[in-house]
């Protein structure tokens, strides 16, 4: 089974993906980590790198092409990114998960993780980033990131902590036969 985990920044996708990968002893492939690494290699912030990606489609297209190839060629992995569910379209035996949380909570989480700027600055930066990504997804793929209809499970991470969310997801996965 392929698990895809998607959600907006600060929703908890990376945390949940790591927990799922650990619980099921699976490899985790995170496009967000790849994007962050590329930004860092170029000495850019995420918002600066996102702005560059708006002008240079090859950045997103290469990351997404790689992710799609992985989704279509590997099994028993956790694939985490904003578009992981979309990149796995047509893959048999896939469970697509969307993690959501209210914007202000997501910004609080990002600010706590980054420890660099004020809440208002992080809110502005997060809104810029989301706007940039929304435009790119629509432009490159015709994807409306707010349309959650492709996901098998949509869970609000503000209602449960990461371990309770993991428990809910493992019950769902195991009821499908899981990885055994």
LUMSEGU-646813 format. One record per residue: residue number from 1; residue in three letters; y, z, x of N, C-alpha, C in turn. Coordinates in steps of 0.05 Angstrom, whole numbers. Example, Ala and Ser with C-alpha at 12.3 -4.5 7.8 and 13.67 -1.06 7.14 Angstrom:
BEGIN
r resi: 1	resn: ALA	nnorth: -114	nup: 156	neast: 264	canorth: -90	caup: 156	caeast: 246	cnorth: -66	cup: 156	ceast: 264
r resi: 2	resn: SER	nnorth: -45	nup: 142	neast: 257	canorth: -21	caup: 143	caeast: 273	cnorth: 1	cup: 157	ceast: 258
This chain:
BEGIN
r resi: 1	resn: UNK	nnorth: -24	nup: 0	neast: 17	canorth: 0	caup: 0	caeast: 0	cnorth: 25	cup: 0	ceast: 18
r resi: 2	resn: UNK	nnorth: 44	nup: -15	neast: 9	canorth: 70	caup: -16	caeast: 22	cnorth: 89	cup: 1	ceast: 5
r resi: 3	resn: UNK	nnorth: 103	nup: 20	neast: 18	canorth: 124	caup: 35	caeast: 4	cnorth: 151	cup: 25	ceast: 14
r resi: 4	resn: UNK	nnorth: 169	nup: 18	neast: -5	canorth: 196	caup: 12	caeast: 2	cnorth: 214	cup: 35	ceast: -9
r resi: 5	resn: UNK	nnorth: 233	nup: 43	neast: 7	canorth: 251	caup: 64	caeast: -1	cnorth: 279	cup: 54	ceast: 3
r resi: 6	resn: UNK	nnorth: 295	nup: 53	neast: -18	canorth: 322	caup: 43	caeast: -17	cnorth: 341	cup: 62	ceast: -31
r resi: 7	resn: UNK	nnorth: 366	nup: 59	neast: -26	canorth: 387	caup: 75	caeast: -38	cnorth: 413	cup: 72	ceast: -23
r resi: 8	resn: UNK	nnorth: 434	nup: 82	neast: -34	canorth: 461	caup: 80	caeast: -22	cnorth: 463	cup: 101	ceast: 0
r resi: 9	resn: UNK	nnorth: 483	nup: 97	neast: 18	canorth: 487	caup: 116	caeast: 40	cnorth: 489	cup: 145	ceast: 30
r resi: 10	resn: UNK	nnorth: 475	nup: 163	neast: 43	canorth: 476	caup: 191	caeast: 36	cnorth: 459	cup: 200	ceast: 13
r resi: 11	resn: UNK	nnorth: 443	nup: 181	neast: 2	canorth: 426	caup: 188	caeast: -21	cnorth: 401	cup: 203	ceast: -12
r resi: 12	resn: UNK	nnorth: 393	nup: 200	neast: 13	canorth: 369	caup: 214	caeast: 23	cnorth: 347	cup: 195	ceast: 30
r resi: 13	resn: UNK	nnorth: 352	nup: 169	neast: 32	canorth: 330	caup: 150	caeast: 37	cnorth: 316	cup: 155	ceast: 64
r resi: 14	resn: UNK	nnorth: 332	nup: 160	neast: 84	canorth: 321	caup: 164	caeast: 111	cnorth: 304	cup: 189	ceast: 111
r resi: 15	resn: UNK	nnorth: 314	nup: 211	neast: 100	canorth: 299	caup: 236	caeast: 99	cnorth: 273	cup: 233	ceast: 84
r resi: 16	resn: UNK	nnorth: 274	nup: 221	neast: 60	canorth: 250	caup: 217	caeast: 44	cnorth: 230	cup: 198	ceast: 58
r resi: 17	resn: UNK	nnorth: 241	nup: 177	neast: 70	canorth: 223	caup: 158	caeast: 84	cnorth: 208	cup: 171	ceast: 107
r resi: 18	resn: UNK	nnorth: 222	nup: 188	neast: 122	canorth: 209	caup: 203	caeast: 144	cnorth: 188	cup: 222	ceast: 133
r resi: 19	resn: UNK	nnorth: 194	nup: 235	neast: 111	canorth: 175	caup: 254	caeast: 100	cnorth: 150	cup: 239	ceast: 89
r resi: 20	resn: UNK	nnorth: 155	nup: 217	neast: 76	canorth: 132	caup: 201	caeast: 66	cnorth: 115	cup: 190	ceast: 89
r resi: 21	resn: UNK	nnorth: 128	nup: 180	neast: 109	canorth: 113	caup: 169	caeast: 132	cnorth: 97	cup: 191	ceast: 146
r resi: 22	resn: UNK	nnorth: 109	nup: 215	neast: 148	canorth: 94	caup: 237	caeast: 160	cnorth: 71	cup: 246	ceast: 143
r resi: 23	resn: UNK	nnorth: 76	nup: 249	neast: 117	canorth: 56	caup: 258	caeast: 98	cnorth: 31	cup: 240	ceast: 98
r resi: 24	resn: UNK	nnorth: 36	nup: 214	neast: 97	canorth: 14	caup: 195	caeast: 95	cnorth: 6	cup: 183	ceast: 123
r resi: 25	resn: UNK	nnorth: 19	nup: 193	neast: 144	canorth: 13	caup: 185	caeast: 171	cnorth: 16	cup: 154	ceast: 174
r resi: 26	resn: UNK	nnorth: 40	nup: 145	neast: 165	canorth: 46	caup: 116	caeast: 166	cnorth: 69	cup: 111	ceast: 185
r resi: 27	resn: UNK	nnorth: 71	nup: 86	neast: 194	canorth: 94	caup: 77	caeast: 209	cnorth: 118	cup: 75	ceast: 191
r resi: 28	resn: UNK	nnorth: 141	nup: 83	neast: 201	canorth: 166	caup: 80	caeast: 186	cnorth: 183	cup: 58	ceast: 200
r resi: 29	resn: UNK	nnorth: 192	nup: 39	neast: 185	canorth: 210	caup: 19	caeast: 195	cnorth: 235	cup: 20	ceast: 179
r resi: 30	resn: UNK	nnorth: 257	nup: 27	neast: 193	canorth: 283	caup: 32	caeast: 180	cnorth: 303	cup: 11	ceast: 190
r resi: 31	resn: UNK	nnorth: 312	nup: -6	neast: 171	canorth: 332	caup: -25	caeast: 178	cnorth: 359	cup: -12	ceast: 182
r resi: 32	resn: UNK	nnorth: 364	nup: 10	neast: 169	canorth: 389	caup: 25	caeast: 173	cnorth: 391	cup: 34	ceast: 202
r resi: 33	resn: UNK	nnorth: 369	nup: 43	neast: 213	canorth: 369	caup: 52	caeast: 241	cnorth: 374	cup: 28	ceast: 260
r resi: 34	resn: UNK	nnorth: 363	nup: 5	neast: 253	canorth: 368	caup: -19	caeast: 269	cnorth: 398	cup: -26	ceast: 268
r resi: 35	resn: UNK	nnorth: 409	nup: -25	neast: 244	canorth: 438	caup: -32	caeast: 240	cnorth: 455	cup: -12	ceast: 256
r resi: 36	resn: UNK	nnorth: 449	nup: 14	neast: 255	canorth: 464	caup: 34	caeast: 270	cnorth: 462	cup: 29	ceast: 300
r resi: 37	resn: UNK	nnorth: 438	nup: 23	neast: 309	canorth: 433	caup: 18	caeast: 338	cnorth: 449	cup: -6	ceast: 347
r resi: 38	resn: UNK	nnorth: 450	nup: -28	neast: 331	canorth: 465	caup: -51	caeast: 338	cnorth: 495	cup: -45	ceast: 339
r resi: 39	resn: UNK	nnorth: 505	nup: -29	neast: 320	canorth: 533	caup: -21	caeast: 320	cnorth: 539	cup: -5	ceast: 345
r resi: 40	resn: UNK	nnorth: 522	nup: 13	neast: 352	canorth: 527	caup: 30	caeast: 375	cnorth: 526	cup: 14	ceast: 401
r resi: 41	resn: UNK	nnorth: 508	nup: -5	neast: 403	canorth: 506	caup: -23	caeast: 426	cnorth: 532	cup: -39	ceast: 430
r resi: 42	resn: UNK	nnorth: 545	nup: -45	neast: 409	canorth: 570	caup: -60	caeast: 410	cnorth: 595	cup: -41	ceast: 411
r resi: 43	resn: UNK	nnorth: 590	nup: -15	neast: 412	canorth: 612	caup: 4	caeast: 413	cnorth: 628	cup: 4	ceast: 387
r resi: 44	resn: UNK	nnorth: 615	nup: 0	neast: 365	canorth: 630	caup: -2	caeast: 339	cnorth: 620	cup: 20	ceast: 320
r resi: 45	resn: UNK	nnorth: 638	nup: 28	neast: 302	canorth: 630	caup: 45	caeast: 280	cnorth: 614	cup: 29	ceast: 260
r resi: 46	resn: UNK	nnorth: 601	nup: 43	neast: 241	canorth: 587	caup: 28	caeast: 220	cnorth: 605	cup: 10	ceast: 204
r resi: 47	resn: UNK	nnorth: 629	nup: 21	neast: 197	canorth: 647	caup: 5	caeast: 181	cnorth: 658	cup: -19	ceast: 197
r resi: 48	resn: UNK	nnorth: 663	nup: -15	neast: 223	canorth: 672	caup: -38	caeast: 239	cnorth: 650	cup: -59	ceast: 242
r resi: 49	resn: UNK	nnorth: 625	nup: -49	neast: 246	canorth: 603	caup: -68	caeast: 248	cnorth: 597	cup: -82	ceast: 222
r resi: 50	resn: UNK	nnorth: 601	nup: -67	neast: 199	canorth: 598	caup: -79	caeast: 173	cnorth: 619	cup: -101	ceast: 169
r resi: 51	resn: UNK	nnorth: 643	nup: -96	neast: 178	canorth: 664	caup: -116	caeast: 175	cnorth: 657	cup: -141	ceast: 192
r resi: 52	resn: UNK	nnorth: 646	nup: -137	neast: 216	canorth: 637	caup: -159	caeast: 232	cnorth: 615	cup: -174	ceast: 218
r resi: 53	resn: UNK	nnorth: 596	nup: -159	neast: 205	canorth: 574	caup: -172	caeast: 191	cnorth: 584	cup: -189	ceast: 168
r resi: 54	resn: UNK	nnorth: 607	nup: -181	neast: 156	canorth: 619	caup: -197	caeast: 134	cnorth: 627	cup: -224	ceast: 145
r resi: 55	resn: UNK	nnorth: 635	nup: -225	neast: 170	canorth: 645	caup: -250	caeast: 182	cnorth: 622	cup: -266	ceast: 195
r resi: 56	resn: UNK	nnorth: 602	nup: -251	neast: 204	canorth: 580	caup: -263	caeast: 219	cnorth: 553	cup: -258	ceast: 204
r resi: 57	resn: UNK	nnorth: 546	nup: -276	neast: 187	canorth: 523	caup: -273	caeast: 170	cnorth: 497	cup: -270	ceast: 186
r resi: 58	resn: UNK	nnorth: 497	nup: -279	neast: 210	canorth: 472	caup: -278	caeast: 226	cnorth: 462	cup: -250	ceast: 230
r resi: 59	resn: UNK	nnorth: 480	nup: -230	neast: 230	canorth: 473	caup: -202	caeast: 235	cnorth: 454	cup: -193	ceast: 212
r resi: 60	resn: UNK	nnorth: 464	nup: -194	neast: 188	canorth: 448	caup: -186	caeast: 164	cnorth: 423	cup: -203	ceast: 161
r resi: 61	resn: UNK	nnorth: 427	nup: -229	neast: 164	canorth: 405	caup: -248	caeast: 159	cnorth: 382	cup: -243	ceast: 178
r resi: 62	resn: UNK	nnorth: 388	nup: -237	neast: 203	canorth: 366	caup: -231	caeast: 223	cnorth: 352	cup: -205	ceast: 216
r resi: 63	resn: UNK	nnorth: 367	nup: -184	neast: 210	canorth: 355	caup: -159	caeast: 203	cnorth: 337	cup: -162	ceast: 178
r resi: 64	resn: UNK	nnorth: 348	nup: -176	neast: 158	canorth: 333	caup: -179	caeast: 133	cnorth: 309	cup: -198	ceast: 136
r resi: 65	resn: UNK	nnorth: 312	nup: -218	neast: 152	canorth: 289	caup: -237	caeast: 157	cnorth: 266	cup: -221	ceast: 171
r resi: 66	resn: UNK	nnorth: 273	nup: -204	neast: 190	canorth: 254	caup: -188	caeast: 203	cnorth: 240	cup: -169	ceast: 183
r resi: 67	resn: UNK	nnorth: 256	nup: -157	neast: 166	canorth: 245	caup: -138	caeast: 146	cnorth: 227	cup: -152	ceast: 127
r resi: 68	resn: UNK	nnorth: 235	nup: -176	neast: 118	canorth: 218	caup: -191	caeast: 99	cnorth: 191	cup: -199	ceast: 112
r resi: 69	resn: UNK	nnorth: 192	nup: -207	neast: 137	canorth: 168	caup: -214	caeast: 152	cnorth: 149	cup: -190	ceast: 154
r resi: 70	resn: UNK	nnorth: 161	nup: -167	neast: 160	canorth: 144	caup: -142	caeast: 162	cnorth: 132	cup: -136	ceast: 135
r resi: 71	resn: UNK	nnorth: 148	nup: -137	neast: 114	canorth: 138	caup: -130	caeast: 87	cnorth: 115	cup: -149	ceast: 78
r resi: 72	resn: UNK	nnorth: 117	nup: -174	neast: 87	canorth: 97	caup: -193	caeast: 78	cnorth: 73	cup: -195	ceast: 97
r resi: 73	resn: UNK	nnorth: 74	nup: -181	neast: 120	canorth: 52	caup: -183	caeast: 139	cnorth: 38	cup: -156	ceast: 146
r resi: 74	resn: UNK	nnorth: 51	nup: -134	neast: 139	canorth: 39	caup: -108	caeast: 146	cnorth: 34	cup: -92	ceast: 120
r resi: 75	resn: UNK	nnorth: 14	nup: -75	neast: 122	canorth: 6	caup: -58	caeast: 100	cnorth: 7	cup: -29	ceast: 110
r resi: 76	resn: UNK	nnorth: 7	nup: -11	neast: 91	canorth: 7	caup: 18	caeast: 97	cnorth: 30	cup: 25	ceast: 116
r resi: 77	resn: UNK	nnorth: 54	nup: 18	neast: 108	canorth: 78	caup: 26	caeast: 122	cnorth: 99	cup: 35	ceast: 102
r resi: 78	resn: UNK	nnorth: 119	nup: 49	neast: 112	canorth: 143	caup: 56	caeast: 96	cnorth: 165	cup: 38	ceast: 107
r resi: 79	resn: UNK	nnorth: 177	nup: 22	neast: 90	canorth: 199	caup: 5	caeast: 97	cnorth: 224	cup: 15	ceast: 83
r resi: 80	resn: UNK	nnorth: 244	nup: 23	neast: 99	canorth: 268	caup: 36	caeast: 88	cnorth: 293	cup: 19	ceast: 94
r resi: 81	resn: UNK	nnorth: 307	nup: 11	neast: 73	canorth: 333	caup: -1	caeast: 76	cnorth: 345	cup: -5	ceast: 48
r resi: 82	resn: UNK	nnorth: 370	nup: -12	neast: 48	canorth: 383	caup: -17	caeast: 22	cnorth: 369	cup: -39	ceast: 7
r resi: 83	resn: UNK	nnorth: 359	nup: -59	neast: 20	canorth: 346	caup: -82	caeast: 7	cnorth: 316	cup: -83	ceast: 10
r resi: 84	resn: UNK	nnorth: 303	nup: -62	neast: 19	canorth: 274	caup: -63	caeast: 24	cnorth: 259	cup: -72	ceast: -1
r resi: 85	resn: UNK	nnorth: 266	nup: -62	neast: -24	canorth: 252	caup: -70	caeast: -48	cnorth: 254	cup: -100	ceast: -53
r resi: 86	resn: UNK	nnorth: 278	nup: -111	neast: -48	canorth: 282	caup: -140	caeast: -52	cnorth: 268	cup: -156	ceast: -31
r resi: 87	resn: UNK	nnorth: 267	nup: -146	neast: -6	canorth: 253	caup: -160	caeast: 15	cnorth: 223	cup: -161	ceast: 11
r resi: 88	resn: UNK	nnorth: 213	nup: -143	neast: -5	canorth: 184	caup: -141	caeast: -11	cnorth: 176	cup: -156	ceast: -36
r resi: 89	resn: UNK	nnorth: 195	nup: -171	neast: -48	canorth: 188	caup: -186	caeast: -73	cnorth: 164	cup: -204	ceast: -67
r resi: 90	resn: UNK	nnorth: 145	nup: -203	neast: -86	canorth: 121	caup: -219	caeast: -83	cnorth: 99	cup: -207	ceast: -67
r resi: 91	resn: UNK	nnorth: 103	nup: -184	neast: -55	canorth: 82	caup: -171	caeast: -39	cnorth: 64	cup: -156	ceast: -58
r resi: 92	resn: UNK	nnorth: 38	nup: -160	neast: -56	canorth: 20	caup: -144	caeast: -73	cnorth: 18	cup: -116	ceast: -63
r resi: 93	resn: UNK	nnorth: 11	nup: -97	neast: -81	canorth: 6	caup: -70	caeast: -74	cnorth: 30	cup: -56	ceast: -60
r resi: 94	resn: UNK	nnorth: 53	nup: -59	neast: -73	canorth: 77	caup: -47	caeast: -63	cnorth: 88	cup: -28	ceast: -85
r resi: 95	resn: UNK	nnorth: 99	nup: -6	neast: -76	canorth: 113	caup: 13	caeast: -93	cnorth: 142	cup: 14	ceast: -84
r resi: 96	resn: UNK	nnorth: 160	nup: 6	neast: -101	canorth: 189	caup: 5	caeast: -95	cnorth: 203	cup: 30	ceast: -106
r resi: 97	resn: UNK	nnorth: 215	nup: 45	neast: -88	canorth: 229	caup: 70	caeast: -95	cnorth: 259	cup: 67	ceast: -89
r resi: 98	resn: UNK	nnorth: 275	nup: 76	neast: -108	canorth: 304	caup: 77	caeast: -105	cnorth: 312	cup: 107	ceast: -107
r resi: 99	resn: UNK	nnorth: 326	nup: 117	neast: -86	canorth: 336	caup: 144	caeast: -86	cnorth: 365	cup: 142	ceast: -92
r resi: 100	resn: UNK	nnorth: 374	nup: 158	neast: -113	canorth: 402	caup: 157	caeast: -120	cnorth: 413	cup: 185	ceast: -119
r resi: 101	resn: UNK	nnorth: 440	nup: 187	neast: -117	canorth: 454	caup: 212	caeast: -118	cnorth: 483	cup: 206	ceast: -125
r resi: 102	resn: UNK	nnorth: 497	nup: 225	neast: -137	canorth: 526	caup: 220	caeast: -143	cnorth: 542	cup: 215	ceast: -117
r resi: 103	resn: UNK	nnorth: 562	nup: 198	neast: -120	canorth: 578	caup: 190	caeast: -96	cnorth: 590	cup: 214	ceast: -81
r resi: 104	resn: UNK	nnorth: 601	nup: 233	neast: -94	canorth: 614	caup: 256	caeast: -80	cnorth: 593	cup: 272	ceast: -64
r resi: 105	resn: UNK	nnorth: 569	nup: 275	neast: -75	canorth: 548	caup: 289	caeast: -61	cnorth: 539	cup: 273	ceast: -37
r resi: 106	resn: UNK	nnorth: 537	nup: 247	neast: -41	canorth: 529	caup: 229	caeast: -18	cnorth: 549	cup: 231	ceast: 4
r resi: 107	resn: UNK	nnorth: 575	nup: 231	neast: -3	canorth: 596	caup: 233	caeast: 18	cnorth: 594	cup: 260	ceast: 32
r resi: 108	resn: UNK	nnorth: 590	nup: 282	neast: 17	canorth: 586	caup: 308	caeast: 30	cnorth: 563	cup: 308	ceast: 50
r resi: 109	resn: UNK	nnorth: 541	nup: 295	neast: 42	canorth: 518	caup: 294	caeast: 60	cnorth: 525	cup: 278	ceast: 85
r resi: 110	resn: UNK	nnorth: 538	nup: 256	neast: 82	canorth: 545	caup: 239	caeast: 105	cnorth: 564	cup: 254	ceast: 123
r resi: 111	resn: UNK	nnorth: 584	nup: 267	neast: 111	canorth: 603	caup: 282	caeast: 127	cnorth: 589	cup: 305	ceast: 143
r resi: 112	resn: UNK	nnorth: 571	nup: 318	neast: 130	canorth: 556	caup: 340	caeast: 143	cnorth: 539	cup: 329	ceast: 166
r resi: 113	resn: UNK	nnorth: 527	nup: 306	neast: 162	canorth: 510	caup: 293	caeast: 182	cnorth: 527	cup: 283	ceast: 206
r resi: 114	resn: UNK	nnorth: 549	nup: 270	neast: 200	canorth: 566	caup: 257	caeast: 221	cnorth: 584	cup: 277	ceast: 235
r resi: 115	resn: UNK	nnorth: 593	nup: 297	neast: 221	canorth: 610	caup: 319	caeast: 232	cnorth: 634	cup: 308	ceast: 247
r resi: 116	resn: UNK	nnorth: 646	nup: 287	neast: 238	canorth: 668	caup: 275	caeast: 253	cnorth: 695	cup: 274	ceast: 238
r resi: 117	resn: UNK	nnorth: 695	nup: 272	neast: 212	canorth: 720	caup: 267	caeast: 198	cnorth: 722	cup: 284	ceast: 173
r resi: 118	resn: UNK	nnorth: 745	nup: 284	neast: 160	canorth: 749	caup: 299	caeast: 136	cnorth: 734	cup: 286	ceast: 113
r resi: 119	resn: UNK	nnorth: 731	nup: 301	neast: 91	canorth: 717	caup: 291	caeast: 67	cnorth: 731	cup: 266	ceast: 57
r resi: 120	resn: UNK	nnorth: 758	nup: 267	neast: 55	canorth: 773	caup: 244	caeast: 44	cnorth: 770	cup: 220	ceast: 61
r resi: 121	resn: UNK	nnorth: 770	nup: 224	neast: 88	canorth: 766	caup: 201	caeast: 106	cnorth: 738	cup: 190	ceast: 103
r resi: 122	resn: UNK	nnorth: 718	nup: 207	neast: 100	canorth: 690	caup: 198	caeast: 97	cnorth: 687	cup: 184	ceast: 70
r resi: 123	resn: UNK	nnorth: 700	nup: 194	neast: 49	canorth: 699	caup: 181	caeast: 23	cnorth: 710	cup: 152	ceast: 25
r resi: 124	resn: UNK	nnorth: 733	nup: 149	neast: 38	canorth: 745	caup: 123	caeast: 41	cnorth: 726	cup: 105	ceast: 57
r resi: 125	resn: UNK	nnorth: 716	nup: 115	neast: 79	canorth: 698	caup: 100	caeast: 96	cnorth: 672	cup: 91	ceast: 81
r resi: 126	resn: UNK	nnorth: 661	nup: 110	neast: 66	canorth: 637	caup: 104	caeast: 51	cnorth: 642	cup: 83	ceast: 29
r resi: 127	resn: UNK	nnorth: 665	nup: 85	neast: 16	canorth: 671	caup: 65	caeast: -5	cnorth: 676	cup: 38	ceast: 8
r resi: 128	resn: UNK	nnorth: 688	nup: 37	neast: 31	canorth: 692	caup: 11	caeast: 46	cnorth: 665	cup: -1	ceast: 53
r resi: 129	resn: UNK	nnorth: 647	nup: 16	neast: 64	canorth: 621	caup: 7	caeast: 72	cnorth: 605	cup: -4	ceast: 49
r resi: 130	resn: UNK	nnorth: 605	nup: 10	neast: 26	canorth: 590	caup: 2	caeast: 3	cnorth: 602	cup: -24	ceast: -8
r resi: 131	resn: UNK	nnorth: 628	nup: -27	neast: -8	canorth: 641	caup: -51	caeast: -18	cnorth: 632	cup: -75	ceast: 0
r resi: 132	resn: UNK	nnorth: 633	nup: -70	neast: 26	canorth: 625	caup: -91	caeast: 45	cnorth: 596	cup: -100	ceast: 40
r resi: 133	resn: UNK	nnorth: 578	nup: -80	neast: 38	canorth: 550	caup: -87	caeast: 34	cnorth: 546	cup: -101	ceast: 7
r resi: 134	resn: UNK	nnorth: 559	nup: -91	neast: -14	canorth: 556	caup: -104	caeast: -40	cnorth: 564	cup: -133	ceast: -39
r resi: 135	resn: UNK	nnorth: 586	nup: -139	neast: -26	canorth: 596	caup: -167	caeast: -23	cnorth: 576	cup: -184	ceast: -8
r resi: 136	resn: UNK	nnorth: 565	nup: -173	neast: 14	canorth: 547	caup: -188	caeast: 31	cnorth: 520	cup: -193	ceast: 16
r resi: 137	resn: UNK	nnorth: 510	nup: -173	neast: 2	canorth: 485	caup: -177	caeast: -12	cnorth: 487	cup: -199	ceast: -34
r resi: 138	resn: UNK	nnorth: 510	nup: -198	neast: -47	canorth: 515	caup: -218	caeast: -69	cnorth: 518	cup: -246	ceast: -56
r resi: 139	resn: UNK	nnorth: 534	nup: -247	neast: -35	canorth: 539	caup: -273	caeast: -22	cnorth: 514	cup: -285	ceast: -9
r resi: 140	resn: UNK	nnorth: 499	nup: -269	neast: 5	canorth: 475	caup: -280	caeast: 20	cnorth: 451	cup: -285	ceast: 2
r resi: 141	resn: UNK	nnorth: 447	nup: -267	neast: -18	canorth: 422	caup: -268	caeast: -33	cnorth: 425	cup: -269	ceast: -63
r resi: 142	resn: UNK	nnorth: 449	nup: -266	neast: -73	canorth: 454	caup: -264	caeast: -102	cnorth: 443	cup: -238	ceast: -113
r resi: 143	resn: UNK	nnorth: 442	nup: -217	neast: -97	canorth: 431	caup: -191	caeast: -105	cnorth: 454	cup: -174	ceast: -115
r resi: 144	resn: UNK	nnorth: 451	nup: -162	neast: -139	canorth: 469	caup: -142	caeast: -149	cnorth: 456	cup: -115	ceast: -142
r resi: 145	resn: UNK	nnorth: 466	nup: -101	neast: -123	canorth: 454	caup: -76	caeast: -113	cnorth: 453	cup: -55	ceast: -135
r resi: 146	resn: UNK	nnorth: 470	nup: -57	neast: -155	canorth: 470	caup: -37	caeast: -177	cnorth: 449	cup: -42	ceast: -198
r resi: 147	resn: UNK	nnorth: 435	nup: -65	neast: -197	canorth: 414	caup: -71	caeast: -215	cnorth: 388	cup: -59	ceast: -204
r resi: 148	resn: UNK	nnorth: 379	nup: -38	neast: -216	canorth: 355	caup: -23	caeast: -206	cnorth: 329	cup: -31	ceast: -220
r resi: 149	resn: UNK	nnorth: 330	nup: -53	neast: -235	canorth: 307	caup: -61	caeast: -251	cnorth: 282	cup: -69	ceast: -234
r resi: 150	resn: UNK	nnorth: 285	nup: -75	neast: -209	canorth: 262	caup: -83	caeast: -193	cnorth: 246	cup: -59	ceast: -183
r resi: 151	resn: UNK	nnorth: 258	nup: -35	neast: -186	canorth: 245	caup: -11	caeast: -174	cnorth: 225	cup: 2	ceast: -193
r resi: 152	resn: UNK	nnorth: 203	nup: 11	neast: -182	canorth: 182	caup: 25	caeast: -197	cnorth: 190	cup: 54	ceast: -203
r resi: 153	resn: UNK	nnorth: 204	nup: 66	neast: -185	canorth: 212	caup: 94	caeast: -188	cnorth: 241	cup: 96	ceast: -179
r resi: 154	resn: UNK	nnorth: 258	nup: 108	neast: -196	canorth: 285	caup: 115	caeast: -189	cnorth: 287	cup: 145	ceast: -192
r resi: 155	resn: UNK	nnorth: 295	nup: 158	neast: -170	canorth: 296	caup: 188	caeast: -171	cnorth: 323	cup: 197	ceast: -160
r resi: 156	resn: UNK	nnorth: 334	nup: 217	neast: -174	canorth: 360	caup: 228	caeast: -167	cnorth: 356	cup: 252	ceast: -148
r resi: 157	resn: UNK	nnorth: 364	nup: 248	neast: -123	canorth: 360	caup: 268	caeast: -102	cnorth: 379	cup: 292	ceast: -105
r resi: 158	resn: UNK	nnorth: 397	nup: 291	neast: -124	canorth: 414	caup: 314	caeast: -129	cnorth: 400	cup: 335	ceast: -146
r resi: 159	resn: UNK	nnorth: 378	nup: 328	neast: -159	canorth: 364	caup: 346	caeast: -177	cnorth: 342	cup: 362	ceast: -163
r resi: 160	resn: UNK	nnorth: 332	nup: 351	neast: -142	canorth: 310	caup: 365	caeast: -127	cnorth: 317	cup: 363	ceast: -97
r resi: 161	resn: UNK	nnorth: 307	nup: 383	neast: -81	canorth: 311	caup: 381	caeast: -52	cnorth: 291	cup: 361	ceast: -41
r resi: 162	resn: UNK	nnorth: 292	nup: 356	neast: -15	canorth: 276	caup: 334	caeast: -4	cnorth: 246	cup: 339	ceast: -7
r resi: 163	resn: UNK	nnorth: 237	nup: 365	neast: -6	canorth: 209	caup: 371	caeast: -8	cnorth: 199	cup: 369	ceast: -37
r resi: 164	resn: UNK	nnorth: 216	nup: 376	neast: -56	canorth: 209	caup: 372	caeast: -84	cnorth: 208	cup: 342	ceast: -91
r resi: 165	resn: UNK	nnorth: 226	nup: 327	neast: -80	canorth: 226	caup: 298	caeast: -84	cnorth: 201	cup: 286	ceast: -72
r resi: 166	resn: UNK	nnorth: 194	nup: 295	neast: -48	canorth: 169	caup: 286	caeast: -35	cnorth: 145	cup: 293	ceast: -53
r resi: 167	resn: UNK	nnorth: 144	nup: 317	neast: -64	canorth: 122	caup: 324	caeast: -82	cnorth: 120	cup: 305	ceast: -106
r resi: 168	resn: UNK	nnorth: 142	nup: 299	neast: -118	canorth: 143	caup: 281	caeast: -141	cnorth: 132	cup: 254	ceast: -133
r resi: 169	resn: UNK	nnorth: 142	nup: 244	neast: -111	canorth: 133	caup: 217	caeast: -102	cnorth: 104	cup: 216	ceast: -94
r resi: 170	resn: UNK	nnorth: 94	nup: 237	neast: -81	canorth: 66	caup: 237	caeast: -73	cnorth: 47	cup: 238	ceast: -97
r resi: 171	resn: UNK	nnorth: 55	nup: 252	neast: -118	canorth: 39	caup: 252	caeast: -143	cnorth: 38	cup: 223	ceast: -154
r resi: 172	resn: UNK	nnorth: 61	nup: 210	neast: -154	canorth: 62	caup: 182	caeast: -165	cnorth: 45	cup: 164	ceast: -148
r resi: 173	resn: UNK	nnorth: 48	nup: 166	neast: -121	canorth: 33	caup: 148	caeast: -103	cnorth: 3	cup: 154	ceast: -105
r resi: 174	resn: UNK	nnorth: -4	nup: 179	neast: -105	canorth: -33	caup: 186	caeast: -106	cnorth: -45	cup: 177	ceast: -133
r resi: 175	resn: UNK	nnorth: -30	nup: 178	neast: -154	canorth: -40	caup: 170	caeast: -180	cnorth: -47	cup: 140	ceast: -181
r resi: 176	resn: UNK	nnorth: -35	nup: 125	neast: -162	canorth: -41	caup: 96	caeast: -160	cnorth: -63	cup: 90	ceast: -141
r resi: 177	resn: UNK	nnorth: -74	nup: 110	neast: -129	canorth: -95	caup: 106	caeast: -109	cnorth: -85	cup: 110	ceast: -81
r resi: 178	resn: UNK	nnorth: -58	nup: 112	neast: -79	canorth: -45	caup: 119	caeast: -54	cnorth: -55	cup: 101	ceast: -31
r resi: 179	resn: UNK	nnorth: -61	nup: 114	neast: -9	canorth: -69	caup: 100	caeast: 16	cnorth: -98	cup: 105	ceast: 23
r resi: 180	resn: UNK	nnorth: -114	nup: 112	neast: 3	canorth: -141	caup: 120	caeast: 9	cnorth: -161	cup: 101	ceast: -4
